[in-house]
Amino acid sequence: MFQVELAHWFYIDNLVVEHNLPKVSFKDFCPVIFKHVPFLRKHLKDMEEVIEKFREYKSNVPTYGAIILDIRMEKCLMVQGMGSRNNWGFPKGKVNEHEVPLVCAIREVKEEIGYDCTCLIKKDDFIEKNFRGTEIKLYIVAGVDENQEFTPATKNEIRYIKWFNIDHLPESFDQKHEGGQSFFMAIPFVKDLREWIRKKRLEEIKAMRVKQREKGRQRSERESVKDGKEVPVKRPTGRNAFWTKHWEHVQLDWKTIWAAVDQELGLVQ
């Protein structure tokens, strides 16, 4: 049945417009194929039952895709399918037989938005949900240029591709988006996505502070040794140690501030 489905997609994508043929549904397409394929002809009487079992089987096939984030991790990229009027979701699709989840996600992203995320995707950065019995895993791909051009590689599947502000997305089905758009398939992931971004930003701040502390330690070591002799370390003093004349009336206790930050980041015991 997967081969029949592929034949239907090929018919819709390539033959309908080129040969001015009628656009038919998968259910109406199947009788034609069943009549002309000897292996399927014997199932013609039970065709509707076969189609129903196929759809039921497909509903249990795991789905993989990606949540594309901009460089500042403030926006995410979503797609709207041809069959959806105003419903938006993340690029994703069913896994092929024997296909690795990460490879499936890369393939689906490339098919739906025309972008190769191989260099940015990480196997350990993902959000996984079970939606109506179907496993859906979306890898988080951060650092994509917002000015990047996106064009679907497949025909007649994706209607629109658009960036959305993550802070404005609803995280429950009771909430409504200010623009009136629907995010039925995306809502289960929004809350976890915001938490992932929060932790990622905290990790970046922590890494920056560790780097600053290391630089300060190395600078202190260089200043304390001159010509092979120990010399007193001269530290800037007074209000101009950290501020210029324009800030001479501003006084901040940086020692206390950075100590609190280090404590929050777990850099000190």
Backbone bond lengths (Angstrom), bond angles and torsions (degrees), N, CA, C in turn:
res aa  C-N    CA-C-N  psi(-1)  N-CA   C-N-CA  omega(-1)  CA-C   N-CA-C  phi
1 M - - - 1.462 - - 1.524 112.40 -
2 F 1.330 116.25 -27.40 1.461 118.31 176.41 1.530 110.17 -64.68
3 Q 1.335 116.99 -35.91 1.455 120.94 177.96 1.532 110.54 -68.14
4 V 1.322 116.62 -36.65 1.468 120.41 176.41 1.533 109.63 -64.78
5 E 1.330 115.66 -40.18 1.468 120.40 178.59 1.522 110.60 -63.84
6 L 1.320 117.00 -42.80 1.469 120.52 176.96 1.524 111.38 -61.46
7 A 1.324 116.03 -39.08 1.466 120.36 178.26 1.527 110.45 -63.71
8 H 1.330 116.07 -38.29 1.467 120.35 178.48 1.523 110.92 -65.61
9 W 1.332 116.15 -43.40 1.468 120.12 177.78 1.521 111.26 -61.15
10 F 1.342 116.12 -42.72 1.469 120.19 179.29 1.524 110.16 -62.46
11 Y 1.316 115.91 -40.39 1.470 120.71 179.12 1.528 110.34 -61.81
12 I 1.326 116.87 -46.82 1.466 121.25 -178.48 1.524 111.35 -67.18
13 D 1.344 116.44 -43.25 1.473 120.86 -173.77 1.524 113.07 -75.91
14 N 1.319 117.82 -32.21 1.464 119.70 -169.78 1.529 115.67 -119.49
15 L 1.304 118.64 -32.53 1.462 120.36 -171.80 1.518 114.37 -97.89
16 V 1.333 116.47 -31.53 1.465 119.49 -176.42 1.525 111.92 -58.56
17 V 1.330 116.78 -53.15 1.466 120.85 -177.55 1.519 111.48 -75.38
18 E 1.331 115.49 -43.73 1.470 120.24 -175.44 1.521 112.53 -62.82
19 H 1.320 117.08 -38.14 1.475 120.60 -176.89 1.524 112.78 -113.53
20 N 1.325 116.04 11.96 1.463 121.33 177.81 1.532 111.44 53.81
21 L 1.324 115.93 49.99 1.457 122.30 -179.24 1.527 110.00 -97.93
22 P 1.316 117.90 157.95 1.466 120.02 -179.97 1.521 111.44 -69.90
23 K 1.324 115.61 142.80 1.459 121.25 177.89 1.521 108.43 -87.72
24 V 1.330 116.46 113.85 1.457 120.78 -175.97 1.523 110.58 -115.94
25 S 1.317 115.52 156.80 1.461 120.73 178.18 1.516 110.54 -75.77
26 F 1.323 115.92 168.58 1.464 120.85 178.89 1.528 110.37 -62.06
27 K 1.333 116.30 -38.62 1.462 120.66 -179.08 1.523 111.21 -64.44
28 D 1.340 117.68 -37.45 1.464 121.31 178.93 1.524 112.18 -80.49
29 F 1.320 115.84 -21.69 1.465 120.42 179.92 1.530 111.22 -77.00
30 C 1.327 115.53 -33.44 1.474 120.42 -175.29 1.523 114.38 -59.04
31 P 1.354 121.23 -43.45 1.468 119.82 -178.51 1.524 113.70 -57.41
32 V 1.338 115.74 -36.20 1.459 120.45 179.41 1.528 110.62 -64.00
33 I 1.331 115.89 -46.04 1.461 120.65 179.92 1.537 110.54 -67.60
34 F 1.312 116.70 -43.65 1.468 120.68 -178.36 1.531 111.24 -60.33
35 K 1.338 116.57 -34.60 1.465 120.01 -178.72 1.519 112.85 -71.38
36 H 1.340 116.44 -29.22 1.460 120.14 -172.76 1.520 114.20 -104.00
37 V 1.319 118.31 -4.73 1.470 121.46 177.68 1.531 108.03 -109.34
38 P 1.334 117.09 114.53 1.473 120.35 -176.47 1.522 114.09 -52.52
39 F 1.323 117.22 -40.14 1.454 120.53 -178.15 1.529 111.38 -64.62
40 L 1.325 116.57 -32.96 1.461 121.01 -176.76 1.525 112.85 -92.34
41 R 1.324 116.53 -19.69 1.464 120.23 -174.74 1.529 112.46 -58.28
42 K 1.328 116.50 -36.16 1.461 120.11 -178.30 1.538 112.41 -69.42
43 H 1.358 116.26 -13.92 1.462 120.38 179.35 1.534 111.74 -101.27
44 L 1.321 116.88 9.84 1.454 120.59 -175.36 1.533 112.00 -60.56
45 K 1.320 117.04 -38.74 1.459 120.24 -179.77 1.530 112.20 -67.29
46 D 1.319 115.25 -30.57 1.472 120.31 -178.65 1.529 112.14 -102.51
47 M 1.325 116.43 20.01 1.464 121.05 -172.33 1.528 112.43 -57.58
48 E 1.307 118.43 -44.87 1.468 120.85 -177.64 1.527 110.81 -62.93
49 E 1.308 117.09 -38.16 1.463 120.89 177.55 1.524 110.59 -67.01
50 V 1.344 116.35 -39.32 1.461 121.09 178.23 1.522 110.68 -63.46
51 I 1.336 116.41 -42.93 1.462 121.20 179.67 1.528 110.44 -64.18
52 E 1.320 117.16 -42.32 1.456 121.49 -179.73 1.524 111.23 -63.41
53 K 1.334 117.37 -42.55 1.461 121.31 177.94 1.527 111.01 -65.44
54 F 1.335 115.71 -36.55 1.463 120.23 178.54 1.529 110.80 -65.08
55 R 1.319 116.72 -43.39 1.462 120.62 179.41 1.528 111.30 -66.42
56 E 1.322 115.74 -37.55 1.461 120.11 177.72 1.528 110.62 -65.72
57 Y 1.327 115.83 -40.44 1.462 120.15 177.85 1.530 110.72 -64.56
58 K 1.332 116.48 -43.73 1.467 120.68 -179.32 1.522 111.80 -62.14
59 S 1.325 115.91 -33.78 1.468 118.99 -177.90 1.528 111.66 -65.24
60 N 1.322 117.25 -19.81 1.467 121.45 -179.97 1.524 113.17 -98.69
61 V 1.325 116.58 -3.19 1.460 120.19 178.71 1.531 109.06 -75.07
62 P 1.336 119.22 128.31 1.472 121.67 -179.43 1.525 112.69 -56.24
63 T 1.320 115.03 146.83 1.462 122.36 179.85 1.526 109.17 -117.23
64 Y 1.330 115.63 134.87 1.465 120.83 -179.78 1.524 110.08 -130.47
65 G 1.314 115.02 147.40 1.458 120.02 179.66 1.514 110.20 -167.92
66 A 1.328 116.71 -154.45 1.470 119.91 -176.14 1.520 111.16 -149.18
67 I 1.327 113.70 148.74 1.460 121.87 170.92 1.524 106.41 -102.29
68 I 1.310 116.40 108.51 1.467 122.16 -177.30 1.524 109.64 -87.05
69 L 1.339 116.27 123.62 1.465 121.32 179.61 1.519 110.58 -113.37
70 D 1.324 116.22 150.03 1.460 120.26 175.83 1.529 109.80 -75.89
71 I 1.315 116.86 178.35 1.457 122.48 -175.24 1.524 111.82 -61.52
72 R 1.324 117.98 -37.22 1.466 121.99 -178.04 1.538 112.11 -87.47
73 M 1.313 116.92 -1.39 1.467 122.86 -178.94 1.530 111.51 56.26
74 E 1.324 115.29 41.35 1.453 121.71 178.07 1.526 111.78 -110.32
75 K 1.339 116.16 -20.60 1.460 120.87 -177.98 1.532 110.40 -128.89
76 C 1.322 114.93 153.99 1.460 120.40 175.41 1.532 108.60 -128.12
77 L 1.321 115.02 151.95 1.462 120.85 -176.94 1.531 109.50 -96.16
78 M 1.325 116.31 132.80 1.457 121.15 179.63 1.524 110.81 -129.64
79 V 1.328 114.49 160.27 1.460 120.48 -179.63 1.525 109.33 -124.51
80 Q 1.318 114.21 153.56 1.463 121.30 174.93 1.513 108.02 -121.17
81 G 1.335 116.02 122.12 1.456 120.42 -177.71 1.515 112.64 -73.31
82 M 1.324 115.51 162.63 1.464 121.24 -179.69 1.524 111.48 -61.68
83 G 1.328 116.05 -33.40 1.455 119.03 -177.49 1.510 114.53 -85.45
84 S 1.347 116.67 0.76 1.467 120.81 -177.75 1.523 110.45 -109.13
85 R 1.310 115.71 130.89 1.462 119.27 179.39 1.524 111.67 -74.78
86 N 1.330 115.02 -49.62 1.464 117.91 -174.83 1.521 111.59 -142.21
87 N 1.324 117.58 22.60 1.459 121.72 -177.20 1.526 110.38 -99.34
88 W 1.340 115.68 130.01 1.458 121.67 -177.36 1.525 109.91 -116.44
89 G 1.332 115.14 147.28 1.463 120.43 178.01 1.513 110.78 -154.71
90 F 1.305 116.11 177.71 1.459 121.18 179.36 1.532 109.82 -86.09
91 P 1.338 117.62 148.51 1.474 119.35 178.43 1.525 111.14 -63.07
92 K 1.316 116.40 126.18 1.466 121.44 -176.59 1.519 109.11 -164.95
93 G 1.331 115.94 171.29 1.454 119.60 178.29 1.517 111.52 -173.80
94 K 1.326 115.82 172.98 1.454 122.42 -178.25 1.534 111.17 -71.09
95 V 1.324 114.76 143.86 1.464 120.17 179.23 1.523 109.49 -79.56
96 N 1.329 115.52 143.41 1.458 120.99 175.06 1.524 110.17 -81.18
97 E 1.298 116.87 162.44 1.463 121.09 179.89 1.525 109.96 -61.40
98 H 1.329 116.20 131.25 1.470 124.57 179.34 1.537 113.04 67.45
99 E 1.327 118.24 12.39 1.463 121.33 -179.72 1.524 110.29 -87.58
100 V 1.332 116.93 134.73 1.462 122.68 178.73 1.533 108.72 -71.38
101 P 1.346 118.42 137.97 1.470 121.35 -178.16 1.526 114.13 -51.12
102 L 1.336 117.74 -45.56 1.458 120.85 -178.61 1.524 110.71 -63.18
103 V 1.322 116.51 -40.55 1.469 121.28 179.26 1.529 110.26 -66.28
104 C 1.331 115.75 -38.91 1.468 120.19 177.93 1.525 109.96 -61.92
105 A 1.333 117.40 -44.48 1.464 121.32 -179.58 1.525 111.15 -60.97
106 I 1.328 116.70 -44.71 1.469 120.93 179.15 1.523 110.29 -61.84
107 R 1.336 116.20 -43.33 1.470 120.91 -179.21 1.529 111.24 -64.12
108 E 1.319 116.55 -45.26 1.460 119.82 -178.13 1.525 112.11 -65.21
109 V 1.330 116.90 -39.48 1.465 120.73 177.39 1.526 110.35 -62.97
110 K 1.321 115.94 -42.96 1.467 119.82 -179.70 1.525 111.07 -66.07
111 E 1.332 117.00 -37.57 1.461 120.72 -179.93 1.531 111.64 -69.66
112 E 1.329 117.19 -40.20 1.452 120.27 -171.88 1.526 114.36 -88.03
113 I 1.347 118.04 -30.20 1.470 118.52 179.92 1.530 112.60 -126.27
114 G 1.333 117.15 -1.91 1.463 120.10 177.37 1.514 114.28 70.95
115 Y 1.325 117.17 28.36 1.471 121.23 -177.89 1.524 109.85 -122.24
116 D 1.319 116.49 132.51 1.465 122.18 178.36 1.527 108.60 -94.24
117 C 1.331 116.40 109.02 1.465 120.99 -176.73 1.525 112.83 -98.75
118 T 1.320 117.01 16.98 1.466 121.61 -175.94 1.523 112.87 -54.35
119 C 1.327 116.90 -41.11 1.472 120.74 -175.13 1.530 113.07 -74.94
120 L 1.324 118.31 -20.10 1.461 121.03 -175.42 1.526 113.36 -106.83
121 I 1.295 117.78 -22.59 1.463 120.17 -174.83 1.531 110.77 -73.67
122 K 1.337 116.37 141.50 1.464 122.11 179.46 1.526 108.79 -127.41
123 K 1.317 115.67 134.85 1.460 120.41 -173.15 1.530 113.45 -65.76
124 D 1.330 117.74 -22.88 1.464 120.59 -177.14 1.527 113.57 -95.07
125 D 1.328 117.32 -5.74 1.468 121.22 178.80 1.524 109.54 -101.28
126 F 1.304 117.04 95.66 1.456 120.07 -179.02 1.527 110.69 -156.28
127 I 1.324 114.95 162.70 1.462 122.86 173.05 1.526 106.30 -123.26
128 E 1.316 116.02 130.76 1.463 120.47 -175.38 1.525 110.04 -122.71
129 K 1.330 116.00 133.42 1.460 122.29 179.17 1.523 109.79 -135.68
130 N 1.332 114.51 158.82 1.458 120.62 172.40 1.519 106.86 -113.59
131 F 1.319 115.71 111.24 1.459 121.18 -173.89 1.526 109.48 -113.02
132 R 1.318 115.11 106.77 1.467 121.40 -179.96 1.533 111.63 54.47
133 G 1.312 115.24 43.66 1.455 120.56 176.87 1.514 114.88 85.66
134 T 1.324 117.35 -0.88 1.464 121.27 -179.30 1.526 110.44 -108.61
135 E 1.308 116.68 129.49 1.471 121.17 176.75 1.524 108.93 -77.00
136 I 1.333 115.94 125.22 1.464 121.79 177.77 1.526 108.18 -124.67
137 K 1.308 116.05 118.44 1.465 121.50 178.01 1.528 108.99 -119.53
138 L 1.326 115.15 122.88 1.464 121.11 178.86 1.525 109.54 -116.03
139 Y 1.316 116.52 119.49 1.462 121.91 176.77 1.528 109.06 -79.90
140 I 1.324 116.22 140.16 1.464 120.88 -179.37 1.526 109.21 -92.34
141 V 1.324 115.58 117.98 1.467 122.17 -177.60 1.525 108.07 -113.80
142 A 1.323 116.84 101.82 1.463 121.71 -177.11 1.529 110.95 -101.57
143 G 1.339 115.48 152.60 1.459 120.22 174.98 1.511 114.92 99.35
144 V 1.334 117.93 20.41 1.462 121.35 179.80 1.529 109.85 -89.50
145 D 1.315 115.80 132.19 1.464 121.48 -179.26 1.528 110.14 -62.87
146 E 1.321 115.56 128.71 1.460 120.22 -178.45 1.525 111.77 -65.44
147 N 1.332 117.23 -23.21 1.469 121.72 179.75 1.523 112.90 -86.80
148 Q 1.313 116.80 0.55 1.453 121.65 177.12 1.531 110.19 -59.56
149 E 1.336 116.14 137.13 1.455 120.10 177.83 1.527 109.66 -87.48
150 F 1.316 116.06 135.65 1.458 121.31 -178.83 1.527 109.64 -122.18
151 T 1.314 115.50 130.18 1.458 121.72 178.78 1.516 108.96 -139.32
152 P 1.328 118.98 122.90 1.468 121.02 -179.61 1.522 111.85 -57.04
153 A 1.338 115.74 138.14 1.456 120.32 177.73 1.525 111.26 -84.24
154 T 1.333 116.76 -19.33 1.455 121.67 178.51 1.526 109.95 -102.28
155 K 1.314 115.84 152.81 1.456 121.14 -178.52 1.529 110.86 -92.89
156 N 1.317 114.84 149.35 1.462 121.80 171.48 1.527 113.91 54.06
157 E 1.329 116.99 34.05 1.463 120.15 178.40 1.522 111.86 -121.12
158 I 1.340 116.68 -43.36 1.463 121.38 -178.16 1.528 109.67 -112.97
159 R 1.347 114.98 126.82 1.467 120.42 179.99 1.531 111.44 -86.49
160 Y 1.359 115.98 -50.24 1.458 120.83 -177.15 1.527 110.34 -137.39
161 I 1.342 115.00 153.30 1.464 123.19 173.70 1.523 106.41 -128.66
162 K 1.338 117.02 129.35 1.469 118.66 -172.45 1.526 111.41 -151.67
163 W 1.351 116.17 146.35 1.457 122.59 173.57 1.525 109.42 -84.88
164 F 1.344 116.66 140.27 1.457 121.72 176.06 1.526 109.55 -128.28
165 N 1.338 115.84 141.41 1.456 121.46 175.87 1.530 108.44 -70.13
166 I 1.322 116.70 124.20 1.458 121.44 -175.10 1.524 111.63 -64.57
167 D 1.328 117.20 -35.56 1.466 120.69 -179.18 1.524 112.52 -65.75
168 H 1.327 117.04 -19.91 1.458 120.73 -177.42 1.532 113.07 -96.08
169 L 1.326 117.31 -3.13 1.458 120.36 -178.06 1.530 110.64 -80.43
170 P 1.314 118.10 141.12 1.471 120.57 176.11 1.527 109.86 -73.50
171 E 1.330 116.89 145.47 1.453 120.68 178.18 1.524 111.97 -114.43
172 S 1.319 116.42 8.21 1.459 121.61 173.14 1.521 108.12 -143.99
173 F 1.327 116.23 157.69 1.460 120.77 -177.23 1.527 111.82 -72.26
174 D 1.326 117.42 -12.61 1.471 120.92 178.21 1.526 111.60 -80.37
175 Q 1.332 116.26 -23.14 1.458 120.50 -179.04 1.529 111.03 -82.27
176 K 1.319 116.05 149.39 1.450 121.88 177.66 1.526 109.70 -116.63
177 H 1.331 116.54 139.61 1.466 120.32 177.38 1.521 109.26 -74.60
178 E 1.332 115.21 142.29 1.466 120.58 -176.48 1.519 112.77 -60.92
179 G 1.333 116.62 -25.74 1.463 119.53 -179.44 1.514 113.39 -90.35
180 G 1.328 117.26 -2.68 1.454 120.36 179.13 1.510 114.49 85.84
181 Q 1.344 117.40 0.71 1.458 120.07 -179.97 1.526 111.04 -75.09
182 S 1.321 115.16 158.29 1.463 121.08 178.80 1.531 109.51 -106.99
183 F 1.338 115.69 137.03 1.468 121.32 -179.51 1.531 110.09 -128.45
184 F 1.315 115.14 45.99 1.458 121.82 -173.01 1.528 112.81 -54.02
185 M 1.333 117.43 -45.69 1.464 121.65 -176.98 1.524 112.56 -84.45
186 A 1.328 117.72 -13.90 1.463 120.89 -177.28 1.526 112.39 -95.03
187 I 1.321 117.10 -28.23 1.461 121.76 -174.85 1.530 113.93 -52.24
188 P 1.353 120.22 -43.25 1.475 119.38 -179.10 1.524 114.68 -59.93
189 F 1.349 117.07 -16.70 1.463 120.53 -175.75 1.533 113.29 -101.81
190 V 1.336 117.45 -13.64 1.467 120.78 -170.73 1.523 112.64 -63.98
191 K 1.318 117.80 -47.54 1.466 121.04 -177.76 1.522 111.39 -61.25
192 D 1.342 116.92 -45.72 1.466 120.42 179.16 1.525 111.37 -66.83
193 L 1.328 116.45 -33.85 1.464 120.23 178.29 1.517 110.62 -64.19
194 R 1.313 118.18 -43.75 1.472 121.64 178.74 1.520 110.72 -63.02
195 E 1.314 117.53 -39.38 1.458 121.19 178.74 1.529 110.63 -67.23
196 W 1.326 116.86 -39.52 1.473 121.02 177.96 1.524 110.06 -61.89
197 I 1.327 117.10 -43.87 1.463 121.46 179.72 1.521 110.81 -63.89
198 R 1.335 117.06 -41.35 1.470 121.10 179.02 1.525 110.68 -59.66
199 K 1.322 116.51 -46.49 1.460 120.84 -179.62 1.529 111.23 -67.02
200 K 1.306 117.11 -38.46 1.472 120.86 179.50 1.526 110.61 -64.32
201 R 1.308 117.43 -41.53 1.470 120.53 178.56 1.523 110.67 -66.70
202 L 1.323 117.19 -38.18 1.453 121.07 177.75 1.524 110.72 -64.13
203 E 1.340 116.46 -39.68 1.467 121.00 177.02 1.521 110.90 -63.04
204 E 1.323 116.90 -39.37 1.463 120.78 179.83 1.529 110.90 -66.26
205 I 1.337 116.67 -41.31 1.473 120.26 177.82 1.518 110.23 -64.63
206 K 1.314 115.80 -41.36 1.457 120.34 179.87 1.526 110.85 -63.03
207 A 1.327 116.69 -43.82 1.466 121.07 178.64 1.523 111.04 -63.02
208 M 1.331 116.56 -38.25 1.458 121.06 178.69 1.523 110.89 -65.08
209 R 1.337 116.38 -42.55 1.462 120.29 -179.68 1.523 111.34 -66.32
210 V 1.333 116.84 -40.00 1.464 120.47 177.49 1.528 110.06 -61.53
211 K 1.331 115.55 -42.01 1.461 120.60 179.38 1.521 110.70 -65.04
212 Q 1.327 117.34 -41.02 1.466 121.07 178.95 1.525 111.16 -64.80
213 R 1.329 115.94 -41.22 1.466 119.79 179.36 1.519 111.26 -64.39
214 E 1.340 116.40 -38.61 1.457 120.57 179.18 1.527 110.85 -67.48
215 K 1.314 116.43 -41.25 1.465 120.25 177.66 1.525 110.25 -63.12
216 G 1.331 116.55 -41.90 1.461 120.41 179.07 1.511 111.72 -63.60
217 R 1.331 117.07 -39.83 1.460 120.88 178.46 1.516 111.27 -64.38
218 Q 1.332 116.71 -44.15 1.466 120.38 179.56 1.522 111.40 -65.31
219 R 1.341 116.83 -38.40 1.459 120.34 178.62 1.519 110.62 -65.25
220 S 1.331 116.77 -39.79 1.469 120.62 178.98 1.525 110.87 -63.25
221 E 1.323 115.95 -39.17 1.469 119.86 179.60 1.525 110.96 -65.70
222 R 1.339 115.58 -39.12 1.474 118.48 179.41 1.518 111.05 -68.54
223 E 1.320 116.99 -38.24 1.451 120.46 -177.93 1.523 112.56 -71.31
224 S 1.310 117.22 -26.83 1.468 120.67 -175.88 1.535 113.04 -82.18
225 V 1.313 116.08 -9.69 1.471 119.44 -179.25 1.521 109.04 -125.45
226 K 1.305 116.13 122.71 1.459 121.39 179.29 1.510 108.45 -137.41
227 D 1.323 116.20 123.11 1.464 121.42 -177.98 1.528 111.31 55.03
228 G 1.296 116.27 36.10 1.457 120.12 176.65 1.505 114.67 76.55
229 K 1.335 117.56 6.87 1.462 120.50 -178.44 1.517 110.39 -120.04
230 E 1.319 114.00 146.73 1.454 119.37 176.53 1.521 109.20 -72.82
231 V 1.321 116.56 129.39 1.463 121.46 177.77 1.522 108.62 -130.09
232 P 1.317 116.86 150.86 1.467 119.09 178.71 1.528 110.74 -61.67
233 V 1.286 116.04 139.65 1.452 120.61 178.54 1.519 109.15 -82.01
234 K 1.330 116.04 123.43 1.452 120.94 179.98 1.525 109.74 -92.19
235 R 1.281 115.31 117.63 1.456 120.85 179.29 1.528 109.79 -104.99
236 P 1.305 117.77 144.03 1.467 119.52 175.63 1.522 109.42 -65.73
237 T 1.302 114.71 141.25 1.473 119.56 -178.79 1.519 109.30 -126.37
238 G 1.313 115.09 169.73 1.456 119.40 177.50 1.515 112.26 83.06
239 R 1.315 112.28 176.22 1.457 117.59 -175.08 1.524 112.87 -68.88
240 N 1.334 118.48 -20.39 1.461 120.84 -179.61 1.527 112.71 -86.87
241 A 1.331 117.18 6.51 1.464 119.74 178.51 1.517 110.50 -64.00
242 F 1.322 117.75 -33.74 1.451 120.93 -178.69 1.525 113.40 -122.69
243 W 1.313 117.38 -14.53 1.452 119.02 -174.88 1.529 111.55 -125.58
244 T 1.309 117.08 150.61 1.470 122.53 175.72 1.515 108.90 -84.23
245 K 1.309 115.92 -178.39 1.459 120.24 -178.68 1.531 111.68 -62.43
246 H 1.321 115.89 -29.48 1.454 119.20 -178.48 1.528 111.63 -66.43
247 W 1.339 115.94 -18.63 1.460 120.31 -177.50 1.537 111.15 -116.79
248 E 1.331 117.24 23.49 1.451 120.39 -171.90 1.534 112.91 -66.97
249 H 1.337 116.06 -20.27 1.453 118.00 179.71 1.525 112.37 -93.16
250 V 1.362 116.29 -1.32 1.462 120.22 -179.62 1.519 108.82 -98.73
251 Q 1.297 116.66 128.18 1.461 121.31 179.06 1.523 109.53 -128.26
252 L 1.342 115.00 122.55 1.462 121.31 179.29 1.524 109.23 -125.91
253 D 1.281 115.48 139.82 1.462 121.13 177.28 1.527 108.34 -87.09
254 W 1.368 115.79 83.46 1.467 120.46 -175.12 1.524 112.12 -64.53
255 K 1.308 117.04 -32.47 1.467 119.51 179.85 1.521 110.83 -60.41
256 T 1.332 115.55 -44.76 1.458 120.34 179.59 1.526 111.30 -69.92
257 I 1.329 116.07 -39.07 1.466 120.69 -178.99 1.525 111.15 -63.15
258 W 1.356 116.01 -50.79 1.472 119.12 -178.04 1.520 111.14 -68.70
259 A 1.309 117.21 -30.78 1.465 119.69 176.86 1.531 110.16 -64.05
260 A 1.337 116.03 -39.58 1.461 120.48 178.42 1.524 110.78 -67.43
261 V 1.344 116.46 -39.60 1.464 120.56 178.55 1.521 110.85 -64.65
262 D 1.338 115.96 -45.56 1.465 120.39 178.82 1.521 111.59 -61.99
263 Q 1.329 115.60 -36.74 1.460 119.49 178.42 1.530 110.45 -65.77
264 E 1.346 115.66 -41.24 1.459 121.30 179.95 1.526 110.65 -65.33
265 L 1.308 117.26 -37.62 1.471 121.43 -179.09 1.501 113.39 -83.31
266 G 1.317 116.56 -4.64 1.465 119.49 178.72 1.511 113.29 77.49
267 L 1.353 116.92 25.38 1.475 120.06 -179.38 1.518 112.11 -85.54
268 V 1.315 116.42 -12.96 1.469 120.73 177.91 1.513 108.74 -130.50
269 Q 1.294 116.42 154.35 1.473 121.39 -179.88 1.532 109.52 -84.83
